[in-house]
Amino acid sequence: MTLIDYLSSLSDNPYFGAGFGLFGLGAGAAVLRKGLQGSLILFRRHYMITLEVPCRDKSYQWILQWMTYKGARQTQHLSVETSFEQKETGQIKTKYEFIPSIGTHFFKYGGTWIRVERTREQHTLDLHMGVPWETVTLTAIGRNKQLYFNMLEEARHMALKQHEGKTIMYIGMGSEWRQFGHPRKPRPISSVVLDQGVSQKILNDCREFISNPSWYTERGIPYRRGYLLYGPPGCGKSSYITALAGELQFSICVLNLSERGLSDDRLNHLLSVAPQQSIILLEDIDAAFASREDSSQQKAAYEGLNRVTFSGLLNCLDGVASTEARIVFMTTNYLERLDKALIRPGRVDLKEYIGWCTPYQIENMFLRFYRGANINSEAKEFSETVLSFKKNVSPAQIQGYFMVHKLASTRDVINNTKMIWEL
């Protein structure tokens, strides 16, 4: 039997014909599936655009909040975020905000449907935040990246609008800055009464620095500014910095140099990644280091407080690797304890004494708390009476006295000034 006759006989066999047909269908289906998979991969690669936003990125919370208000309003799968807001009346309002939960969501933006997939890795932790690692992946048909840029810009503006007109406090946690507490209503700078001309001098210097970055660049001068406020405790150093930040619409980054886990490398990193438009505050700088001119016994008292070295701090403030576009405020109660290298020009550009109350301060504080027909003369009388008892009185003592007598008559306030020293 020839090969042709053999194949002809096989074709007449019904079992073989059925098997060959099934094989052909299976092979065809496999080829079609592979073709569809390849086509889908090519389509996604060339005609779809994907954006992944990890939880470590600053825009992660922005995009979730934006989706809550703009995009995924109609989704049935939600997560809740509870927050508290203090009203002007003093009452605390509880707020519930619903954001898209873990899973897949769809919404339309700019005429384009977008698929959102929020995923959470239960076995992977964000070491800095201490929470499971999350990502949000957005997928849209098209090749226009401007769609996502517009979305992120809209989300950023919405987040900034929520904090508009408020002062945000940050503290260093790990290798990043984390918001501390709720955004605060800015304190009026006029509410911190310093000696005549001091407040305006510092404010004008800050504004001049902020508005002239090109002046520094053209002359090859590092674009950074350092301030030192020194004086007795309770005289308004920290209060003024808080009010100044509100006036400049800046946030405040509080850095504790005595923190045990702080090292030179971490300090340098924190200063380099500080939020834009922020004041870096180093309070009680004298408590972190002793002057190199002090005795060895006094130096030993400071040993072991932290892993930040004095030379490391100096390099962070004014070294080769120090960052620019930065405002640093330092405070101390004891100027004489500070090493001269720390407060030299270039590291501290403006030193200002914030001291005991002057007649000008006492009178203006009295005028802020009380009203009356003869209020100016009574303010002067109150100032003279206070200073006749004791020359060194702090604004904190005066304010504490006013708080106790906030409903009293101005005459009673003047007659009971001896009670200031009991506070």
VOPAGU-2260 file (C-alpha; in pm, 1 decimal, decimal comma):
REM VOPAGU-2260
SITE   aa  ch    i         X         Y         Z
SITE  MET   A    0       0,0       0,0       0,0
SITE  THR   A    1     136,0     333,9     -99,3
SITE  LEU   A    2     155,0     636,5     137,4
SITE  ILE   A    3    -123,8     809,0     -52,7
SITE  ASP   A    4    -354,1     507,3     -18,9
SITE  TYR   A    5    -270,2     487,9     353,6
SITE  LEU   A    6    -358,0     853,8     416,3
SITE  SER   A    7    -673,8     813,6     210,9
SITE  SER   A    8    -783,0     521,1     424,6
SITE  LEU   A    9    -714,9     723,2     744,0
SITE  SER   A   10    -930,5    1006,2     616,3
SITE  ASP   A   11   -1217,0     764,7     571,4
SITE  ASN   A   12   -1179,3     652,5     934,8
SITE  PRO   A   13   -1445,5     838,4    1142,9
SITE  TYR   A   14   -1243,9     817,6    1468,8
SITE  PHE   A   15    -937,6     969,3    1310,2
SITE  GLY   A   16   -1142,2    1240,5    1143,8
SITE  ALA   A   17   -1304,7    1338,6    1471,9
SITE  GLY   A   18    -968,2    1346,7    1654,9
SITE  PHE   A   19    -804,8    1552,8    1383,8
SITE  GLY   A   20   -1092,2    1797,9    1394,4
SITE  LEU   A   21   -1065,9    1836,4    1770,9
SITE  PHE   A   22    -692,3    1884,1    1740,4
SITE  GLY   A   23    -745,5    2149,2    1476,3
SITE  LEU   A   24    -998,8    2333,2    1691,4
SITE  GLY   A   25    -767,5    2318,6    1994,7
SITE  ALA   A   26    -469,7    2440,8    1798,1
SITE  GLY   A   27    -674,9    2717,2    1642,3
SITE  ALA   A   28    -806,1    2824,6    1983,7
SITE  ALA   A   29    -454,0    2826,5    2126,1
SITE  VAL   A   30    -323,8    3035,5    1837,7
SITE  LEU   A   31    -618,6    3274,0    1871,3
SITE  ARG   A   32    -563,7    3306,8    2248,9
SITE  LYS   A   33    -195,2    3378,8    2199,6
SITE  GLY   A   34    -282,1    3628,8    1932,2
SITE  LEU   A   35    -533,8    3803,8    2154,6
SITE  GLN   A   36    -286,0    3812,0    2445,8
SITE  GLY   A   37     -16,9    3956,8    2224,5
SITE  SER   A   38    -258,0    4210,0    2079,4
SITE  LEU   A   39    -370,9    4311,1    2427,8
SITE  ILE   A   40      -9,7    4352,5    2541,1
SITE  LEU   A   41      67,8    4564,7    2236,3
SITE  PHE   A   42    -250,4    4766,7    2287,4
SITE  ARG   A   43    -171,5    4830,8    2653,9
SITE  ARG   A   44     187,5    4916,1    2570,4
SITE  HIS   A   45     110,0    5163,9    2292,7
SITE  TYR   A   46    -247,4    5281,5    2347,9
SITE  MET   A   47    -294,6    5281,5    2726,0
SITE  ILE   A   48    -119,8    5486,2    2991,4
SITE  THR   A   49     -68,3    5371,7    3352,9
SITE  LEU   A   50      32,4    5569,6    3660,2
SITE  GLU   A   51     146,2    5402,0    3982,7
SITE  VAL   A   52     139,9    5607,5    4304,3
SITE  PRO   A   53     312,2    5433,6    4601,3
SITE  CYS   A   54     213,8    5518,9    4957,5
SITE  ARG   A   55     556,5    5674,9    5024,7
SITE  ASP   A   56     498,5    5940,9    4760,7
SITE  LYS   A   57     371,6    6279,9    4881,4
SITE  SER   A   58      90,2    6274,4    4628,0
SITE  TYR   A   59     -56,9    5947,0    4761,7
SITE  GLN   A   60    -291,7    6108,7    5013,2
SITE  TRP   A   61    -363,7    6391,0    4769,7
SITE  ILE   A   62    -488,7    6149,5    4502,7
SITE  LEU   A   63    -702,5    5953,5    4751,5
SITE  GLN   A   64    -868,6    6271,8    4877,3
SITE  TRP   A   65    -915,6    6395,8    4522,5
SITE  MET   A   66   -1080,2    6069,7    4419,7
SITE  THR   A   67   -1312,9    6103,7    4717,3
SITE  TYR   A   68   -1443,5    6443,6    4613,1
SITE  LYS   A   69   -1400,2    6435,8    4237,0
SITE  GLY   A   70   -1366,8    6090,3    4093,1
SITE  ALA   A   71   -1503,2    5786,8    4271,6
SITE  ARG   A   72   -1809,4    5936,1    4440,3
SITE  GLN   A   73   -2033,7    5659,3    4313,7
SITE  THR   A   74   -1820,3    5368,2    4428,2
SITE  GLN   A   75   -1977,6    5128,0    4675,6
SITE  HIS   A   76   -1648,3    5016,0    4834,0
SITE  LEU   A   77   -1519,0    5269,8    5084,4
SITE  SER   A   78   -1273,1    5318,5    5369,5
SITE  VAL   A   79   -1328,9    5573,5    5644,3
SITE  GLU   A   80   -1086,2    5831,0    5784,3
SITE  THR   A   81   -1195,1    6001,0    6106,6
SITE  SER   A   82   -1057,4    6341,7    6205,0
SITE  PHE   A   83   -1138,1    6612,8    6456,5
SITE  GLU   A   84   -1168,2    6985,0    6394,6
SITE  GLN   A   85   -1192,9    7256,6    6657,0
SITE  LYS   A   86   -1444,4    7530,4    6582,1
SITE  GLU   A   87   -1406,4    7894,7    6680,6
SITE  THR   A   88   -1660,4    7835,2    6957,4
SITE  GLY   A   89   -1422,4    7583,3    7114,1
SITE  GLN   A   90   -1635,3    7279,9    7030,5
SITE  ILE   A   91   -1476,9    6976,7    6865,8
SITE  LYS   A   92   -1636,7    6859,4    6542,8
SITE  THR   A   93   -1587,9    6500,2    6430,6
SITE  LYS   A   94   -1540,5    6458,3    6056,6
SITE  TYR   A   95   -1577,0    6136,0    5858,6
SITE  GLU   A   96   -1419,6    6118,9    5515,0
SITE  PHE   A   97   -1483,0    5823,4    5285,7
SITE  ILE   A   98   -1208,2    5723,6    5045,0
SITE  PRO   A   99   -1205,1    5437,8    4792,3
SITE  SER   A  100   -1117,7    5113,8    4966,9
SITE  ILE   A  101    -884,5    4835,1    4858,5
SITE  GLY   A  102   -1001,6    4701,5    4523,5
SITE  THR   A  103   -1090,2    4822,5    4172,9
SITE  HIS   A  104   -1284,8    5139,2    4095,7
SITE  PHE   A  105   -1384,4    5327,3    3780,1
SITE  PHE   A  106   -1447,0    5696,1    3725,0
SITE  LYS   A  107   -1452,2    5945,3    3440,5
SITE  TYR   A  108   -1218,1    6243,2    3421,2
SITE  GLY   A  109   -1186,4    6483,9    3131,0
SITE  GLY   A  110   -1403,0    6264,0    2911,7
SITE  THR   A  111   -1179,7    5959,3    2972,2
SITE  TRP   A  112   -1269,2    5654,0    3177,1
SITE  ILE   A  113   -1001,2    5563,2    3428,6
SITE  ARG   A  114    -958,1    5233,0    3607,3
SITE  VAL   A  115    -822,7    5266,1    3962,4
SITE  GLU   A  116    -677,1    4971,5    4148,4
SITE  ARG   A  117    -580,5    5021,7    4511,6
SITE  THR   A  118    -372,3    4733,6    4646,0
SITE  ARG   A  119    -226,0    4653,3    4987,1
SITE  GLU   A  120      62,7    4416,1    5058,1
SITE  GLN   A  121     -21,7    4249,1    5389,2
SITE  HIS   A  122     324,6    4095,3    5425,3
SITE  THR   A  123     519,3    4409,4    5328,9
SITE  LEU   A  124     548,3    4703,7    5566,7
SITE  ASP   A  125     650,6    5060,2    5503,0
SITE  LEU   A  126     931,7    5080,7    5757,4
SITE  HIS   A  127     900,1    5456,7    5798,1
SITE  MET   A  128     522,9    5468,0    5841,6
SITE  GLY   A  129     477,9    5131,5    6012,2
SITE  VAL   A  130     176,3    5041,7    5797,3
SITE  PRO   A  131     123,0    4785,8    5516,0
SITE  TRP   A  132     262,2    4891,4    5180,6
SITE  GLU   A  133      -4,2    5031,7    4948,6
SITE  THR   A  134     -16,2    5148,0    4588,7
SITE  VAL   A  135    -278,1    5311,5    4370,7
SITE  THR   A  136    -256,9    5228,8    3998,4
SITE  LEU   A  137    -451,8    5436,8    3746,6
SITE  THR   A  138    -503,0    5310,9    3389,9
SITE  ALA   A  139    -660,7    5505,7    3103,9
SITE  ILE   A  140    -694,4    5461,9    2727,9
SITE  GLY   A  141    -476,8    5700,9    2532,9
SITE  ARG   A  142    -119,0    5828,2    2520,7
SITE  ASN   A  143    -160,4    6174,5    2671,0
SITE  LYS   A  144      41,9    6198,8    2993,8
SITE  GLN   A  145     -98,2    6546,2    3050,5
SITE  LEU   A  146    -414,9    6378,5    3178,7
SITE  TYR   A  147    -234,4    6252,2    3488,3
SITE  PHE   A  148     -39,4    6574,5    3530,6
SITE  ASN   A  149    -363,0    6774,3    3537,8
SITE  MET   A  150    -512,2    6525,2    3782,6
SITE  LEU   A  151    -216,4    6548,4    4022,3
SITE  GLU   A  152    -210,2    6927,1    4001,6
SITE  GLU   A  153    -580,6    6942,1    4079,3
SITE  ALA   A  154    -530,8    6705,1    4373,5
SITE  ARG   A  155    -237,2    6914,6    4501,6
SITE  HIS   A  156    -432,3    7239,6    4484,6
SITE  MET   A  157    -722,8    7077,7    4667,2
SITE  ALA   A  158    -490,5    6957,3    4945,2
SITE  LEU   A  159    -325,2    7298,9    4975,0
SITE  LYS   A  160    -662,6    7469,8    4989,4
SITE  GLN   A  161    -757,8    7261,1    5292,4
SITE  HIS   A  162    -447,6    7391,9    5476,8
SITE  GLU   A  163    -466,0    7741,2    5332,4
SITE  GLY   A  164    -418,5    8008,4    5596,5
SITE  LYS   A  165    -305,0    7754,8    5859,3
SITE  THR   A  166      31,7    7677,6    6017,0
SITE  ILE   A  167     151,2    7317,2    5987,7
SITE  MET   A  168     396,6    7173,1    6239,7
SITE  TYR   A  169     638,1    6895,9    6138,3
SITE  ILE   A  170     866,3    6677,9    6348,9
SITE  GLY   A  171    1148,1    6452,1    6230,3
SITE  MET   A  172    1043,6    6085,4    6230,5
SITE  GLY   A  173    1301,6    5846,0    6095,2
SITE  SER   A  174    1438,9    5991,3    5773,7
SITE  GLU   A  175    1139,8    6210,9    5692,1
SITE  TRP   A  176     928,1    6493,9    5827,5
SITE  ARG   A  177     583,7    6399,0    5953,1
SITE  GLN   A  178     297,6    6635,3    6028,1
SITE  PHE   A  179     248,8    6682,2    6400,5
SITE  GLY   A  180    -108,1    6737,5    6514,9
SITE  HIS   A  181    -365,9    6928,2    6316,0
SITE  PRO   A  182    -296,6    7243,3    6113,3
SITE  ARG   A  183    -328,3    7546,9    6338,8
SITE  LYS   A  184    -490,1    7880,7    6280,7
SITE  PRO   A  185    -204,9    8131,0    6244,0
SITE  ARG   A  186    -134,4    8347,5    6543,6
SITE  PRO   A  187    -136,1    8720,4    6459,7
SITE  ILE   A  188     216,6    8852,5    6479,7
SITE  SER   A  189      84,9    9160,6    6657,1
SITE  SER   A  190     -27,1    8937,3    6945,7
SITE  VAL   A  191     338,4    8874,0    7040,1
SITE  VAL   A  192     451,3    9206,4    7181,7
SITE  LEU   A  193     828,1    9244,3    7163,7
SITE  ASP   A  194    1029,7    9555,7    7234,4
SITE  GLN   A  195     975,7    9842,9    6996,0
SITE  GLY   A  196    1103,0    9770,3    6642,9
SITE  VAL   A  197    1231,5    9417,3    6714,0
SITE  SER   A  198     942,0    9228,0    6555,9
SITE  GLN   A  199     937,0    9442,0    6243,0
SITE  LYS   A  200    1315,5    9415,6    6206,5
SITE  ILE   A  201    1306,8    9033,9    6199,1
SITE  LEU   A  202     999,1    9025,5    5975,4
SITE  ASN   A  203    1151,7    9266,8    5722,7
SITE  ASP   A  204    1475,2    9066,6    5715,8
SITE  CYS   A  205    1287,1    8741,9    5645,5
SITE  ARG   A  206    1077,6    8900,4    5370,3
SITE  GLU   A  207    1384,0    9051,7    5206,7
SITE  PHE   A  208    1556,1    8712,0    5209,7
SITE  ILE   A  209    1255,2    8527,6    5066,6
SITE  SER   A  210    1199,1    8779,3    4785,0
SITE  ASN   A  211    1561,4    8801,2    4658,9
SITE  PRO   A  212    1699,5    8455,3    4574,6
SITE  SER   A  213    1859,9    8587,5    4254,1
SITE  TRP   A  214    2067,1    8838,0    4452,8
SITE  TYR   A  215    2240,8    8549,5    4631,4
SITE  THR   A  216    2283,9    8346,2    4312,7
SITE  GLU   A  217    2441,7    8630,8    4117,1
SITE  ARG   A  218    2700,8    8688,2    4388,8
SITE  GLY   A  219    2772,1    8321,3    4457,0
SITE  ILE   A  220    2643,7    8342,4    4815,0
SITE  PRO   A  221    2463,1    8038,3    4962,8
SITE  TYR   A  222    2091,9    8111,1    4969,9
SITE  ARG   A  223    2017,2    8044,2    5335,2
SITE  ARG   A  224    1954,3    8252,2    5643,8
SITE  GLY   A  225    2014,2    8182,4    6010,8
SITE  TYR   A  226    1859,0    8358,6    6310,6
SITE  LEU   A  227    1927,6    8336,4    6682,1
SITE  LEU   A  228    1679,5    8458,9    6941,3
SITE  TYR   A  229    1826,1    8465,8    7290,9
SITE  GLY   A  230    1708,3    8586,0    7628,2
SITE  PRO   A  231    1542,7    8475,6    7953,3
SITE  PRO   A  232    1268,7    8209,5    7948,3
SITE  GLY   A  233     908,2    8319,7    7904,8
SITE  CYS   A  234     992,7    8628,0    7698,5
SITE  GLY   A  235     829,2    8517,5    7371,7
SITE  LYS   A  236    1100,7    8358,1    7157,9
SITE  SER   A  237     906,2    8047,2    7053,5
SITE  SER   A  238     575,5    8234,9    7042,0
SITE  TYR   A  239     720,2    8490,5    6805,6
SITE  ILE   A  240     860,2    8224,2    6570,5
SITE  THR   A  241     516,8    8058,8    6556,5
SITE  ALA   A  242     350,5    8391,6    6478,4
SITE  LEU   A  243     619,5    8476,2    6222,5
SITE  ALA   A  244     557,1    8147,7    6038,7
SITE  GLY   A  245     187,3    8232,3    6017,6
SITE  GLU   A  246     264,8    8580,6    5888,5
SITE  LEU   A  247     496,9    8443,5    5618,9
SITE  GLN   A  248     258,1    8152,1    5545,9
SITE  PHE   A  249     536,6    7906,7    5626,0
SITE  SER   A  250     526,0    7576,1    5812,3
SITE  ILE   A  251     752,9    7494,3    6108,6
SITE  CYS   A  252     989,8    7194,8    6126,2
SITE  VAL   A  253    1083,1    7132,9    6490,1
SITE  LEU   A  254    1414,4    6951,5    6530,4
SITE  ASN   A  255    1523,3    6817,7    6868,3
SITE  LEU   A  256    1902,3    6782,5    6869,2
SITE  SER   A  257    1891,1    6594,8    7200,8
SITE  GLU   A  258    1699,3    6302,9    7049,1
SITE  ARG   A  259    1898,1    5986,3    7113,4
SITE  GLY   A  260    1841,4    5835,0    6769,0
SITE  LEU   A  261    1962,6    6144,9    6585,5
SITE  SER   A  262    2296,8    6116,0    6405,4
SITE  ASP   A  263    2499,9    6347,3    6184,1
SITE  ASP   A  264    2385,5    6170,6    5866,7
SITE  ARG   A  265    2020,5    6172,7    5965,5
SITE  LEU   A  266    2039,9    6540,4    6068,0
SITE  ASN   A  267    2190,1    6632,4    5732,5
SITE  HIS   A  268    1925,2    6430,2    5550,4
SITE  LEU   A  269    1638,4    6590,5    5744,5
SITE  LEU   A  270    1766,1    6938,1    5667,8
SITE  SER   A  271    1798,3    6851,2    5298,9
SITE  VAL   A  272    1442,4    6714,3    5267,1
SITE  ALA   A  273    1263,4    6976,4    5476,4
SITE  PRO   A  274     929,0    7084,7    5324,0
SITE  GLN   A  275     933,8    7387,5    5100,5
SITE  GLN   A  276     840,4    7721,3    5259,2
SITE  SER   A  277     920,7    7609,3    5610,2
SITE  ILE   A  278    1116,0    7739,2    5908,3
SITE  ILE   A  279    1354,6    7490,8    6070,8
SITE  LEU   A  280    1343,9    7547,0    6446,7
SITE  LEU   A  281    1624,4    7437,0    6679,6
SITE  GLU   A  282    1502,3    7519,8    7030,1
SITE  ASP   A  283    1729,0    7547,5    7334,2
SITE  ILE   A  284    2040,0    7493,7    7125,8
SITE  ASP   A  285    2255,4    7539,7    7437,7
SITE  ALA   A  286    2116,3    7216,6    7587,7
SITE  ALA   A  287    2254,4    7003,5    7304,7
SITE  PHE   A  288    2621,2    7103,4    7312,5
SITE  ALA   A  289    2867,4    7262,3    7548,4
SITE  SER   A  290    3109,6    7529,6    7434,0
SITE  ARG   A  291    3456,1    7404,7    7348,4
SITE  GLU   A  292    3589,5    7666,2    7591,3
SITE  ASP   A  293    3405,5    7508,7    7886,2
SITE  SER   A  294    3579,8    7288,5    8135,4
SITE  SER   A  295    3621,4    6919,5    8069,2
SITE  GLN   A  296    3394,0    6844,4    8364,2
SITE  GLN   A  297    3108,3    7043,3    8210,6
SITE  LYS   A  298    3167,7    6878,9    7873,6
SITE  ALA   A  299    3137,3    6535,7    8032,2
SITE  ALA   A  300    2788,6    6624,4    8150,8
SITE  TYR   A  301    2681,8    6654,3    7788,1
SITE  GLU   A  302    2843,0    6335,6    7665,2
SITE  GLY   A  303    2613,5    6055,0    7562,9
SITE  LEU   A  304    2306,1    6271,4    7512,0
SITE  ASN   A  305    2295,7    6196,8    7141,8
SITE  ARG   A  306    2498,5    6084,5    6844,6
SITE  VAL   A  307    2507,3    6428,2    6679,7
SITE  THR   A  308    2852,3    6579,6    6698,3
SITE  PHE   A  309    2920,2    6949,9    6718,8
SITE  SER   A  310    3122,3    6941,3    6397,2
SITE  GLY   A  311    2836,2    6752,0    6230,8
SITE  LEU   A  312    2592,5    7028,8    6323,6
SITE  LEU   A  313    2827,8    7296,8    6192,3
SITE  ASN   A  314    2865,9    7111,5    5861,5
SITE  CYS   A  315    2488,8    7076,2    5829,6
SITE  LEU   A  316    2440,1    7447,8    5886,0
SITE  ASP   A  317    2723,5    7577,4    5671,1
SITE  GLY   A  318    2917,4    7292,7    5511,6
SITE  VAL   A  319    2981,2    7169,6    5160,3
SITE  ALA   A  320    2678,3    6937,4    5169,1
SITE  SER   A  321    2442,2    7182,6    5341,9
SITE  THR   A  322    2125,0    7267,6    5153,3
SITE  GLU   A  323    2010,1    7609,0    5033,9
SITE  ALA   A  324    1677,2    7796,8    5022,8
SITE  ARG   A  325    1649,4    7743,5    5397,1
SITE  ILE   A  326    1558,5    7951,2    5703,0
SITE  VAL   A  327    1688,1    7827,0    6038,8
SITE  PHE   A  328    1584,5    7973,4    6373,3
SITE  MET   A  329    1771,1    7885,0    6691,1
SITE  THR   A  330    1669,8    7979,8    7044,6
SITE  THR   A  331    1861,2    7980,4    7370,2
SITE  ASN   A  332    1824,6    8112,3    7721,7
SITE  TYR   A  333    2201,0    8133,7    7768,8
SITE  LEU   A  334    2392,5    8300,6    7488,6
SITE  GLU   A  335    2721,1    8276,2    7678,7
SITE  ARG   A  336    2704,9    7894,8    7668,2
SITE  LEU   A  337    2711,3    7878,8    7288,4
SITE  ASP   A  338    3032,3    7813,8    7102,5
SITE  LYS   A  339    3143,0    8112,5    6895,3
SITE  ALA   A  340    3180,1    7890,4    6589,8
SITE  LEU   A  341    2807,4    7813,5    6602,5
SITE  ILE   A  342    2691,3    8174,0    6604,3
SITE  ARG   A  343    2940,1    8327,3    6364,5
SITE  PRO   A  344    2811,2    8509,9    6050,0
SITE  GLY   A  345    2711,9    8261,1    5781,7
SITE  ARG   A  346    2557,1    8028,8    6036,3
SITE  VAL   A  347    2374,0    8293,2    6235,9
SITE  ASP   A  348    2314,7    8604,5    6026,6
SITE  LEU   A  349    2094,4    8790,7    6272,4
SITE  LYS   A  350    2105,6    8773,3    6652,0
SITE  GLU   A  351    1827,3    8940,5    6848,5
SITE  TYR   A  352    1780,3    8974,2    7220,8
SITE  ILE   A  353    1427,8    8891,0    7342,4
SITE  GLY   A  354    1438,7    9001,3    7704,2
SITE  TRP   A  355    1246,5    9124,9    8003,0
SITE  CYS   A  356     948,9    9352,8    7952,5
SITE  THR   A  357    1011,0    9717,1    7874,0
SITE  PRO   A  358     752,3    9991,5    7945,5
SITE  TYR   A  359     658,8    9978,3    7575,6
SITE  GLN   A  360     577,9    9607,1    7593,9
SITE  ILE   A  361     380,4    9627,6    7917,9
SITE  GLU   A  362     170,9    9917,5    7791,7
SITE  ASN   A  363      91,7    9748,7    7460,6
SITE  MET   A  364       0,7    9421,2    7629,8
SITE  PHE   A  365    -234,3    9612,9    7860,4
SITE  LEU   A  366    -396,9    9780,0    7558,0
SITE  ARG   A  367    -451,0    9443,2    7391,2
SITE  PHE   A  368    -639,9    9302,3    7690,1
SITE  TYR   A  369    -846,8    9595,4    7811,4
SITE  ARG   A  370   -1065,1    9877,2    7682,3
SITE  GLY   A  371   -1176,3   10201,0    7840,1
SITE  ALA   A  372   -1205,1   10576,4    7817,0
SITE  ASN   A  373    -868,3   10649,3    7980,1
SITE  ILE   A  374    -702,3   10330,6    7866,7
SITE  ASN   A  375    -375,9   10493,9    7746,0
SITE  SER   A  376    -308,2   10668,2    8074,1
SITE  GLU   A  377    -406,5   10355,2    8267,5
SITE  ALA   A  378    -168,8   10146,0    8057,2
SITE  LYS   A  379     115,4   10381,9    8142,8
SITE  GLU   A  380      22,3   10377,8    8509,8
SITE  PHE   A  381      12,3    9997,5    8508,4
SITE  SER   A  382     356,2    9979,9    8346,5
SITE  GLU   A  383     509,9   10218,1    8600,7
SITE  THR   A  384     349,3   10030,8    8888,7
SITE  VAL   A  385     477,9    9691,7    8769,0
SITE  LEU   A  386     834,3    9811,9    8713,3
SITE  SER   A  387     838,7    9988,7    9047,7
SITE  PHE   A  388     805,0    9652,2    9221,4
SITE  LYS   A  389    1058,5    9463,2    9010,3
SITE  LYS   A  390    1261,3    9542,6    8700,7
SITE  ASN   A  391    1278,7    9191,0    8556,3
SITE  VAL   A  392     932,0    9070,8    8459,5
SITE  SER   A  393     860,1    8843,6    8162,8
SITE  PRO   A  394     574,2    8874,0    7913,6
SITE  ALA   A  395     457,8    8528,2    8026,6
SITE  GLN   A  396     407,7    8663,1    8381,4
SITE  ILE   A  397     218,8    8968,1    8256,2
SITE  GLN   A  398      -4,3    8758,7    8030,5
SITE  GLY   A  399     -70,0    8507,6    8309,2
SITE  TYR   A  400    -176,6    8794,2    8535,7
SITE  PHE   A  401    -411,1    8930,7    8268,2
SITE  MET   A  402    -565,3    8586,5    8218,2
SITE  VAL   A  403    -648,8    8566,9    8588,9
SITE  HIS   A  404    -803,3    8917,3    8581,1
SITE  LYS   A  405    -952,7    8910,7    8232,2
SITE  LEU   A  406   -1297,2    9014,5    8363,5
SITE  ALA   A  407   -1174,3    9260,7    8624,8
SITE  SER   A  408   -1187,7    9637,6    8592,4
SITE  THR   A  409    -873,7    9818,8    8482,1
SITE  ARG   A  410    -851,2    9986,3    8823,0
SITE  ASP   A  411    -848,3    9648,4    9000,5
SITE  VAL   A  412    -585,6    9524,5    8756,0
SITE  ILE   A  413    -360,2    9818,2    8841,1
SITE  ASN   A  414    -415,0    9791,5    9217,4
SITE  ASN   A  415    -336,4    9417,8    9235,4
SITE  THR   A  416      -8,5    9413,5    9042,9
SITE  LYS   A  417     174,8    9251,8    9336,2
SITE  MET   A  418       0,2    8927,1    9239,6
SITE  ILE   A  419     218,8    8908,7    8925,0
SITE  TRP   A  420     507,6    8767,8    9125,9
SITE  GLU   A  421     288,9    8488,3    9262,4
SITE  LEU   A  422     231,3    8345,6    8913,3
